[in-house]
Amino acid sequence: MNLWIYLLPALMDSVVAQTLFVNGIRLAKMGAADWLISGIWSIWSLPYVCCCLLVPRFMNENNAARFMLAACGLIVAQSIVFPFTTGAISIAALTIVNAIATSCFFPAFQVFMKTTGSRAEQSLAFSTALYTFAWSTGFALGPFVSGFILESGPSGWKLSYLLSGLVALASGAGIWRINRNGHPPAAPAPQTNAAAKAPSKKAPDLAWLGWVTALASLSVVATIRSLFPAMAEKEIGLPESRQGLVLFLISMAQALTGLAFYRSRTWMYRPSWILFFGIIGVLGAAGFAFSRSLGGLCVSAILSGSYIGSFFFYLVYHSLVHPTRSVRYVSMNEVVVGLTGFLAPASAGILSDFSRSYVYPFLIGAVLLAAMILFQVAVHIRRPLPR
């Protein structure tokens, strides 16, 4: 059970990624402006931010499962209605419903994950790595599968939405089963593996630094995921399956990078590692600015995904490691994710429309990321992990 629970965020994030990808493709084929194509992510992110600010007021470790079940039910209902949408307004309205549902799911799951993992004597790094791997894999599979479904025929987009409903239904069934069977029993010994693998109690509280760095890191990945369908449809002419492949590589590299840290203890406090992954991220963003071949885009996707996988691990770890503020911190994580997801896609779309070029949104993102990485490294140098 302790491992199977990580299938839940994978399923739900595949629904989010699939829905936003299909929405972007549909708007591009309708001839919509770039600001609207990429802005569909902004339309999703704004209600997500607002709801993530409210959810912690009502959520706790005892009712987290009920929040997740409600989210799954709302996703199923939205997926049934989506095939009947015919214009941008109806697409935007149901995108908001999707955002409200997922804002109930992911903060609740992170609290649920920490509780279950601690009772099973899992280290925090292990839980964080599996969580990063799980939801990133879902984000990889959503566009990848949808790309082929969209090419299956004129009704492919309807089938994609219905598949999202089935996935959400399966996720809800899994939550119900886990909740019915109960959580693993608490560990009898006071010195658990989780405690043994935790960093020093004198380790600096760096959740705030994750939020500040996210302003650039998450803006870059949001720009890539939201603006790429417009660039692929209008400038490159990539088939939907190839577009799904590029987005698959971003999230799969992200997933495998996150999983690689499952035995980590101190890298997330080391400035040298943060600089290394930051350089990879800058190269990936610059690659999207200048690459127009499928091979170049795939390499850029792998670089970008590897960086963002390390950053998401960093963000979640520093939020969960605090002994008393983790509920508040993980909710703040979701707020930051939603905020960058709102501002970056809308700004990137407006900039590409204004400049009539897809180079500048990605290039500016690379420059901002480089500056923020240097700031992050400087903070770690000034606040090292005690020996």
DRENDO-1510 file (C-alpha; in Angstrom, 1 decimal, always signed):
<recs>
REC; n; res; u; v; w
REC; 1; MET; +0.0; +0.0; +0.0 .
REC; 2; ASN; +2.9; +2.4; +0.8 .
REC; 3; LEU; +4.1; +2.2; -2.8 .
REC; 4; TRP; +0.7; +2.0; -4.5 .
REC; 5; ILE; -0.4; +5.3; -3.2 .
REC; 6; TYR; +2.1; +7.0; -5.5 .
REC; 7; LEU; +0.0; +5.8; -8.5 .
REC; 8; LEU; -2.7; +8.3; -7.5 .
REC; 9; PRO; -0.8; +11.5; -8.4 .
REC; 10; ALA; +0.4; +9.9; -11.5 .
REC; 11; LEU; -3.1; +9.2; -12.6 .
REC; 12; MET; -4.4; +12.7; -11.7 .
REC; 13; ASP; -1.6; +14.6; -13.3 .
REC; 14; SER; -2.0; +12.6; -16.5 .
REC; 15; VAL; -5.6; +14.0; -16.5 .
REC; 16; VAL; -4.4; +17.6; -16.0 .
REC; 17; ALA; -1.6; +17.3; -18.6 .
REC; 18; GLN; -3.9; +15.6; -21.1 .
REC; 19; THR; -6.7; +18.1; -20.7 .
REC; 20; LEU; -4.5; +21.2; -21.0 .
REC; 21; PHE; -2.6; +19.7; -24.0 .
REC; 22; VAL; -5.8; +18.8; -25.9 .
REC; 23; ASN; -7.3; +22.3; -25.1 .
REC; 24; GLY; -4.2; +24.0; -26.5 .
REC; 25; ILE; -4.3; +21.9; -29.7 .
REC; 26; ARG; -8.0; +22.6; -30.2 .
REC; 27; LEU; -7.5; +26.3; -29.8 .
REC; 28; ALA; -4.5; +26.3; -32.2 .
REC; 29; LYS; -6.6; +24.5; -34.8 .
REC; 30; MET; -9.3; +27.1; -34.3 .
REC; 31; GLY; -6.8; +29.8; -35.3 .
REC; 32; ALA; -6.7; +31.4; -31.9 .
REC; 33; ALA; -4.0; +33.9; -31.0 .
REC; 34; ASP; -0.9; +32.7; -29.1 .
REC; 35; TRP; -2.0; +34.6; -25.9 .
REC; 36; LEU; -5.2; +32.5; -25.8 .
REC; 37; ILE; -3.5; +29.2; -26.7 .
REC; 38; SER; -0.8; +29.6; -24.0 .
REC; 39; GLY; -3.3; +31.5; -21.8 .
REC; 40; ILE; -5.4; +28.3; -21.3 .
REC; 41; TRP; -2.8; +27.4; -18.7 .
REC; 42; SER; -3.3; +30.8; -17.0 .
REC; 43; ILE; -7.1; +30.2; -17.0 .
REC; 44; TRP; -6.3; +26.9; -15.2 .
REC; 45; SER; -3.8; +28.4; -12.8 .
REC; 46; LEU; -5.6; +31.4; -11.4 .
REC; 47; PRO; -8.5; +29.4; -9.8 .
REC; 48; TYR; -5.9; +26.8; -8.7 .
REC; 49; VAL; -4.1; +29.5; -6.8 .
REC; 50; CYS; -7.2; +30.8; -5.1 .
REC; 51; CYS; -8.5; +27.4; -4.1 .
REC; 52; CYS; -5.0; +26.4; -2.7 .
REC; 53; LEU; -5.2; +29.4; -0.4 .
REC; 54; LEU; -8.6; +28.2; +0.9 .
REC; 55; VAL; -8.1; +24.4; +1.1 .
REC; 56; PRO; -5.6; +24.5; +4.1 .
REC; 57; ARG; -8.3; +26.1; +6.2 .
REC; 58; PHE; -10.5; +23.0; +6.0 .
REC; 59; MET; -8.0; +20.2; +5.3 .
REC; 60; ASN; -6.1; +18.1; +7.8 .
REC; 61; GLU; -4.6; +14.6; +8.1 .
REC; 62; ASN; -7.9; +13.1; +9.0 .
REC; 63; ASN; -10.0; +14.4; +6.1 .
REC; 64; ALA; -7.3; +14.5; +3.3 .
REC; 65; ALA; -8.7; +11.3; +1.6 .
REC; 66; ARG; -12.2; +12.9; +1.4 .
REC; 67; PHE; -10.8; +15.9; -0.4 .
REC; 68; MET; -9.1; +13.6; -2.9 .
REC; 69; LEU; -12.3; +11.6; -3.5 .
REC; 70; ALA; -14.3; +14.9; -4.1 .
REC; 71; ALA; -11.6; +16.0; -6.6 .
REC; 72; CYS; -11.9; +12.7; -8.6 .
REC; 73; GLY; -15.7; +13.0; -8.7 .
REC; 74; LEU; -15.5; +16.5; -10.1 .
REC; 75; ILE; -13.0; +15.4; -12.8 .
REC; 76; VAL; -15.2; +12.6; -13.9 .
REC; 77; ALA; -18.2; +15.0; -14.3 .
REC; 78; GLN; -16.0; +17.5; -16.2 .
REC; 79; SER; -14.8; +14.8; -18.6 .
REC; 80; ILE; -18.3; +13.8; -19.5 .
REC; 81; VAL; -19.2; +17.4; -20.4 .
REC; 82; PHE; -16.0; +18.4; -22.2 .
REC; 83; PRO; -16.8; +16.5; -25.5 .
REC; 84; PHE; -19.8; +18.8; -25.9 .
REC; 85; THR; -17.8; +22.0; -25.9 .
REC; 86; THR; -17.6; +23.9; -29.2 .
REC; 87; GLY; -15.8; +27.2; -28.4 .
REC; 88; ALA; -13.2; +28.9; -26.4 .
REC; 89; ILE; -15.6; +30.1; -23.7 .
REC; 90; SER; -16.9; +26.6; -22.9 .
REC; 91; ILE; -13.3; +25.2; -23.0 .
REC; 92; ALA; -12.2; +27.9; -20.5 .
REC; 93; ALA; -15.1; +27.3; -18.2 .
REC; 94; LEU; -14.4; +23.5; -17.9 .
REC; 95; THR; -10.7; +24.2; -17.5 .
REC; 96; ILE; -11.6; +26.2; -14.4 .
REC; 97; VAL; -13.6; +23.2; -13.1 .
REC; 98; ASN; -10.5; +21.1; -13.6 .
REC; 99; ALA; -8.4; +23.6; -11.7 .
REC; 100; ILE; -10.8; +23.6; -8.7 .
REC; 101; ALA; -10.7; +19.8; -8.6 .
REC; 102; THR; -7.0; +19.4; -8.7 .
REC; 103; SER; -6.5; +22.2; -6.1 .
REC; 104; CYS; -8.4; +19.9; -3.7 .
REC; 105; PHE; -6.4; +16.8; -4.7 .
REC; 106; PHE; -2.6; +17.7; -4.6 .
REC; 107; PRO; -2.3; +19.5; -1.3 .
REC; 108; ALA; -4.3; +16.7; +0.3 .
REC; 109; PHE; -2.2; +14.0; -1.2 .
REC; 110; GLN; +1.1; +15.5; +0.0 .
REC; 111; VAL; -0.2; +15.5; +3.6 .
REC; 112; PHE; -1.6; +12.0; +3.1 .
REC; 113; MET; +1.8; +10.9; +1.6 .
REC; 114; LYS; +3.9; +12.3; +4.5 .
REC; 115; THR; +1.6; +10.6; +7.1 .
REC; 116; THR; +1.6; +7.2; +5.4 .
REC; 117; GLY; +5.4; +7.4; +4.6 .
REC; 118; SER; +6.3; +8.2; +8.2 .
REC; 119; ARG; +4.2; +5.3; +9.6 .
REC; 120; ALA; +6.0; +3.0; +7.1 .
REC; 121; GLU; +9.4; +4.2; +8.3 .
REC; 122; GLN; +10.2; +5.7; +4.9 .
REC; 123; SER; +12.8; +8.5; +4.6 .
REC; 124; LEU; +11.5; +11.9; +3.5 .
REC; 125; ALA; +13.8; +11.8; +0.5 .
REC; 126; PHE; +12.3; +8.4; -0.5 .
REC; 127; SER; +8.8; +9.8; -0.3 .
REC; 128; THR; +9.7; +13.0; -2.1 .
REC; 129; ALA; +11.5; +11.1; -4.9 .
REC; 130; LEU; +8.6; +8.7; -5.5 .
REC; 131; TYR; +6.1; +11.6; -5.4 .
REC; 132; THR; +8.1; +13.6; -8.0 .
REC; 133; PHE; +8.5; +10.5; -10.1 .
REC; 134; ALA; +4.8; +9.6; -9.9 .
REC; 135; TRP; +3.2; +12.9; -10.8 .
REC; 136; SER; +5.9; +13.7; -13.4 .
REC; 137; THR; +5.3; +10.3; -15.1 .
REC; 138; GLY; +1.6; +11.2; -15.2 .
REC; 139; PHE; +2.4; +14.5; -16.8 .
REC; 140; ALA; +4.5; +12.7; -19.4 .
REC; 141; LEU; +1.9; +10.1; -20.3 .
REC; 142; GLY; -1.0; +12.5; -20.6 .
REC; 143; PRO; +0.2; +14.4; -23.8 .
REC; 144; PHE; +2.0; +11.4; -25.2 .
REC; 145; VAL; -1.2; +9.2; -25.2 .
REC; 146; SER; -3.4; +12.1; -26.3 .
REC; 147; GLY; -1.1; +12.9; -29.3 .
REC; 148; PHE; -1.9; +9.6; -30.8 .
REC; 149; ILE; -5.6; +9.7; -29.9 .
REC; 150; LEU; -5.9; +13.1; -31.6 .
REC; 151; GLU; -4.5; +11.6; -34.8 .
REC; 152; SER; -6.9; +8.7; -34.7 .
REC; 153; GLY; -9.7; +10.6; -36.4 .
REC; 154; PRO; -12.0; +13.7; -36.2 .
REC; 155; SER; -13.4; +12.6; -32.9 .
REC; 156; GLY; -10.1; +11.9; -31.3 .
REC; 157; TRP; -10.3; +14.9; -29.0 .
REC; 158; LYS; -13.6; +13.6; -27.6 .
REC; 159; LEU; -12.1; +10.2; -26.8 .
REC; 160; SER; -9.2; +11.9; -25.1 .
REC; 161; TYR; -11.5; +13.7; -22.7 .
REC; 162; LEU; -13.4; +10.5; -22.0 .
REC; 163; LEU; -10.2; +8.7; -21.2 .
REC; 164; SER; -9.4; +11.4; -18.6 .
REC; 165; GLY; -12.7; +10.6; -16.9 .
REC; 166; LEU; -11.9; +6.9; -16.8 .
REC; 167; VAL; -8.5; +7.7; -15.3 .
REC; 168; ALA; -10.0; +9.9; -12.6 .
REC; 169; LEU; -12.5; +7.2; -11.8 .
REC; 170; ALA; -9.7; +4.7; -11.4 .
REC; 171; SER; -7.9; +7.1; -9.1 .
REC; 172; GLY; -11.0; +7.6; -7.0 .
REC; 173; ALA; -11.4; +3.8; -6.7 .
REC; 174; GLY; -7.8; +3.5; -5.5 .
REC; 175; ILE; -8.3; +6.2; -2.9 .
REC; 176; TRP; -11.5; +4.5; -1.6 .
REC; 177; ARG; -9.7; +1.2; -1.4 .
REC; 178; ILE; -6.7; +2.6; +0.5 .
REC; 179; ASN; -9.0; +4.6; +2.9 .
REC; 180; ARG; -11.1; +1.5; +3.5 .
REC; 181; ASN; -8.2; -0.7; +4.4 .
REC; 182; GLY; -6.7; +2.0; +6.6 .
REC; 183; HIS; -3.2; +3.4; +6.9 .
REC; 184; PRO; -0.2; +1.3; +7.8 .
REC; 185; PRO; +0.3; +1.0; +11.6 .
REC; 186; ALA; +2.6; +3.4; +13.3 .
REC; 187; ALA; +6.2; +2.3; +13.8 .
REC; 188; PRO; +6.7; +1.0; +17.3 .
REC; 189; ALA; +10.3; +2.1; +17.7 .
REC; 190; PRO; +11.0; +5.7; +18.4 .
REC; 191; GLN; +14.1; +5.7; +16.2 .
REC; 192; THR; +12.7; +5.1; +12.7 .
REC; 193; ASN; +14.5; +4.9; +9.4 .
REC; 194; ALA; +12.9; +8.2; +8.5 .
REC; 195; ALA; +14.4; +9.8; +11.5 .
REC; 196; ALA; +17.8; +8.2; +10.9 .
REC; 197; LYS; +17.9; +9.5; +7.4 .
REC; 198; ALA; +16.8; +13.0; +8.1 .
REC; 199; PRO; +19.3; +15.9; +7.9 .
REC; 200; SER; +20.6; +17.7; +11.0 .
REC; 201; LYS; +18.0; +19.5; +13.1 .
REC; 202; LYS; +20.1; +22.6; +12.6 .
REC; 203; ALA; +19.7; +22.5; +8.8 .
REC; 204; PRO; +18.4; +25.8; +7.5 .
REC; 205; ASP; +14.7; +26.3; +6.7 .
REC; 206; LEU; +14.9; +27.0; +3.0 .
REC; 207; ALA; +11.3; +26.5; +1.9 .
REC; 208; TRP; +11.2; +30.3; +1.2 .
REC; 209; LEU; +14.1; +30.0; -1.2 .
REC; 210; GLY; +12.3; +27.3; -3.1 .
REC; 211; TRP; +9.4; +29.6; -3.6 .
REC; 212; VAL; +11.6; +32.5; -4.7 .
REC; 213; THR; +13.5; +30.3; -7.2 .
REC; 214; ALA; +10.2; +29.0; -8.5 .
REC; 215; LEU; +9.4; +32.4; -9.9 .
REC; 216; ALA; +11.9; +31.7; -12.6 .
REC; 217; SER; +12.1; +27.9; -12.6 .
REC; 218; LEU; +8.4; +27.2; -12.9 .
REC; 219; SER; +7.9; +30.1; -15.2 .
REC; 220; VAL; +10.3; +28.6; -17.7 .
REC; 221; VAL; +8.7; +25.2; -17.7 .
REC; 222; ALA; +5.2; +26.7; -17.8 .
REC; 223; THR; +6.2; +28.8; -20.8 .
REC; 224; ILE; +7.6; +25.7; -22.6 .
REC; 225; ARG; +4.5; +23.6; -22.0 .
REC; 226; SER; +2.0; +26.3; -22.8 .
REC; 227; LEU; +3.6; +28.0; -25.8 .
REC; 228; PHE; +5.1; +24.9; -27.5 .
REC; 229; PRO; +1.8; +23.7; -29.0 .
REC; 230; ALA; +1.3; +27.1; -30.7 .
REC; 231; MET; +4.9; +27.1; -32.0 .
REC; 232; ALA; +4.6; +23.5; -33.1 .
REC; 233; GLU; +1.3; +24.0; -35.0 .
REC; 234; LYS; +2.0; +27.4; -36.5 .
REC; 235; GLU; +5.7; +27.6; -37.2 .
REC; 236; ILE; +7.1; +24.0; -37.3 .
REC; 237; GLY; +4.1; +22.0; -38.4 .
REC; 238; LEU; +4.7; +19.1; -36.1 .
REC; 239; PRO; +2.1; +16.3; -36.0 .
REC; 240; GLU; +0.2; +16.0; -32.7 .
REC; 241; SER; +2.0; +12.7; -31.8 .
REC; 242; ARG; +5.4; +14.4; -32.2 .
REC; 243; GLN; +4.3; +17.3; -30.0 .
REC; 244; GLY; +3.2; +14.8; -27.4 .
REC; 245; LEU; +6.6; +13.1; -27.7 .
REC; 246; VAL; +8.5; +16.4; -26.9 .
REC; 247; LEU; +6.3; +17.0; -23.9 .
REC; 248; PHE; +6.6; +13.4; -22.8 .
REC; 249; LEU; +10.4; +13.7; -22.8 .
REC; 250; ILE; +10.2; +16.8; -20.6 .
REC; 251; SER; +8.1; +15.1; -18.0 .
REC; 252; MET; +9.8; +11.7; -18.2 .
REC; 253; ALA; +13.3; +13.2; -17.7 .
REC; 254; GLN; +11.7; +15.1; -14.8 .
REC; 255; ALA; +10.3; +11.9; -13.4 .
REC; 256; LEU; +13.6; +9.9; -13.7 .
REC; 257; THR; +15.6; +12.7; -12.2 .
REC; 258; GLY; +13.3; +13.0; -9.2 .
REC; 259; LEU; +13.4; +9.2; -8.7 .
REC; 260; ALA; +17.2; +9.2; -8.8 .
REC; 261; PHE; +17.3; +11.2; -5.5 .
REC; 262; TYR; +15.4; +8.6; -3.5 .
REC; 263; ARG; +18.4; +7.9; -1.3 .
REC; 264; SER; +19.5; +11.6; -1.0 .
REC; 265; ARG; +20.5; +13.1; +2.2 .
REC; 266; THR; +22.3; +16.4; +1.6 .
REC; 267; TRP; +22.5; +17.3; -2.1 .
REC; 268; MET; +19.5; +19.7; -1.7 .
REC; 269; TYR; +21.7; +21.8; +0.5 .
REC; 270; ARG; +24.8; +21.8; -1.7 .
REC; 271; PRO; +25.4; +24.9; -3.9 .
REC; 272; SER; +27.6; +22.9; -6.4 .
REC; 273; TRP; +24.7; +20.5; -7.2 .
REC; 274; ILE; +22.2; +23.4; -7.5 .
REC; 275; LEU; +24.6; +25.2; -9.9 .
REC; 276; PHE; +25.0; +22.0; -12.0 .
REC; 277; PHE; +21.3; +21.4; -12.5 .
REC; 278; GLY; +20.7; +25.2; -13.0 .
REC; 279; ILE; +23.2; +25.2; -16.0 .
REC; 280; ILE; +21.3; +22.3; -17.5 .
REC; 281; GLY; +18.0; +24.1; -17.1 .
REC; 282; VAL; +19.3; +27.3; -18.8 .
REC; 283; LEU; +20.6; +25.2; -21.7 .
REC; 284; GLY; +17.3; +23.5; -22.1 .
REC; 285; ALA; +15.3; +26.8; -22.2 .
REC; 286; ALA; +17.8; +28.3; -24.7 .
REC; 287; GLY; +17.3; +25.2; -26.8 .
REC; 288; PHE; +13.6; +25.8; -27.2 .
REC; 289; ALA; +14.4; +29.4; -28.3 .
REC; 290; PHE; +16.6; +28.3; -31.2 .
REC; 291; SER; +15.9; +24.6; -32.0 .
REC; 292; ARG; +13.3; +23.9; -34.7 .
REC; 293; SER; +14.2; +20.3; -35.6 .
REC; 294; LEU; +12.6; +17.4; -33.8 .
REC; 295; GLY; +16.0; +16.2; -32.6 .
REC; 296; GLY; +17.0; +19.5; -31.2 .
REC; 297; LEU; +13.6; +19.9; -29.5 .
REC; 298; CYS; +14.0; +16.5; -27.9 .
REC; 299; VAL; +17.4; +17.2; -26.5 .
REC; 300; SER; +16.1; +20.6; -25.2 .
REC; 301; ALA; +13.2; +18.7; -23.6 .
REC; 302; ILE; +15.4; +16.2; -21.8 .
REC; 303; LEU; +17.7; +19.0; -20.5 .
REC; 304; SER; +14.7; +21.1; -19.3 .
REC; 305; GLY; +13.0; +18.1; -17.7 .
REC; 306; SER; +16.2; +17.0; -15.9 .
REC; 307; TYR; +16.5; +20.5; -14.3 .
REC; 308; ILE; +12.9; +20.8; -13.4 .
REC; 309; GLY; +12.9; +17.3; -11.8 .
REC; 310; SER; +15.7; +18.4; -9.5 .
REC; 311; PHE; +13.9; +21.6; -8.7 .
REC; 312; PHE; +10.6; +20.0; -7.9 .
REC; 313; PHE; +12.4; +17.5; -5.6 .
REC; 314; TYR; +14.1; +20.5; -3.9 .
REC; 315; LEU; +10.8; +22.4; -3.5 .
REC; 316; VAL; +8.8; +19.5; -2.0 .
REC; 317; TYR; +11.7; +18.3; +0.2 .
REC; 318; HIS; +12.3; +21.6; +1.8 .
REC; 319; SER; +8.6; +22.1; +2.4 .
REC; 320; LEU; +8.0; +18.7; +4.0 .
REC; 321; VAL; +11.2; +18.5; +6.1 .
REC; 322; HIS; +10.0; +21.1; +8.6 .
REC; 323; PRO; +8.5; +19.3; +11.6 .
REC; 324; THR; +5.6; +21.6; +12.3 .
REC; 325; ARG; +4.9; +23.8; +9.2 .
REC; 326; SER; +4.6; +21.2; +6.4 .
REC; 327; VAL; +0.9; +21.5; +5.9 .
REC; 328; ARG; +1.2; +25.3; +5.4 .
REC; 329; TYR; +4.4; +24.9; +3.3 .
REC; 330; VAL; +3.0; +22.3; +0.8 .
REC; 331; SER; -0.1; +24.5; +0.3 .
REC; 332; MET; +2.2; +27.5; -0.4 .
REC; 333; ASN; +4.0; +25.3; -2.9 .
REC; 334; GLU; +0.8; +24.8; -4.8 .
REC; 335; VAL; +0.1; +28.5; -4.7 .
REC; 336; VAL; +3.5; +29.3; -6.2 .
REC; 337; VAL; +3.0; +26.6; -8.9 .
REC; 338; GLY; -0.4; +28.1; -9.7 .
REC; 339; LEU; +0.9; +31.7; -9.6 .
REC; 340; THR; +3.7; +31.1; -12.1 .
REC; 341; GLY; +1.4; +29.0; -14.2 .
REC; 342; PHE; -0.9; +32.0; -14.4 .
REC; 343; LEU; +1.6; +34.7; -15.2 .
REC; 344; ALA; +4.2; +32.9; -17.4 .
REC; 345; PRO; +1.9; +31.5; -20.1 .
REC; 346; ALA; -0.1; +34.7; -20.5 .
REC; 347; SER; +3.1; +36.8; -20.6 .
REC; 348; ALA; +4.8; +34.4; -23.1 .
REC; 349; GLY; +1.7; +34.4; -25.4 .
REC; 350; ILE; +1.4; +38.2; -25.4 .
REC; 351; LEU; +5.2; +38.5; -26.0 .
REC; 352; SER; +5.1; +36.1; -29.0 .
REC; 353; ASP; +2.1; +37.8; -30.5 .
REC; 354; PHE; +3.7; +41.2; -30.1 .
REC; 355; SER; +7.2; +40.3; -31.4 .
REC; 356; ARG; +5.9; +37.8; -33.9 .
REC; 357; SER; +8.6; +35.4; -32.8 .
REC; 358; TYR; +8.8; +32.4; -30.5 .
REC; 359; VAL; +12.5; +33.1; -29.7 .
REC; 360; TYR; +12.1; +35.9; -27.2 .
REC; 361; PRO; +9.8; +34.2; -24.6 .
REC; 362; PHE; +12.1; +31.2; -24.2 .
REC; 363; LEU; +15.3; +33.3; -24.4 .
REC; 364; ILE; +14.1; +35.7; -21.7 .
REC; 365; GLY; +13.1; +32.8; -19.6 .
REC; 366; ALA; +16.6; +31.4; -19.9 .
REC; 367; VAL; +18.2; +34.7; -18.8 .
REC; 368; LEU; +15.8; +35.0; -15.8 .
REC; 369; LEU; +16.5; +31.4; -14.8 .
REC; 370; ALA; +20.3; +32.0; -14.9 .
REC; 371; ALA; +20.0; +35.1; -12.7 .
REC; 372; MET; +17.8; +33.3; -10.2 .
REC; 373; ILE; +20.1; +30.2; -10.0 .
REC; 374; LEU; +23.0; +32.5; -9.1 .
REC; 375; PHE; +20.9; +34.0; -6.3 .
REC; 376; GLN; +20.0; +30.5; -5.1 .
REC; 377; VAL; +23.6; +29.4; -5.1 .
REC; 378; ALA; +24.7; +32.5; -3.2 .
REC; 379; VAL; +22.1; +31.9; -0.4 .
REC; 380; HIS; +23.3; +28.3; +0.0 .
REC; 381; ILE; +26.9; +29.4; +0.2 .
REC; 382; ARG; +25.9; +31.8; +3.0 .
REC; 383; ARG; +23.7; +29.3; +4.8 .
REC; 384; PRO; +25.5; +25.9; +4.5 .
REC; 385; LEU; +24.3; +22.7; +6.0 .
REC; 386; PRO; +26.0; +22.3; +9.5 .
REC; 387; ARG; +28.5; +19.4; +9.7 .
</recs>
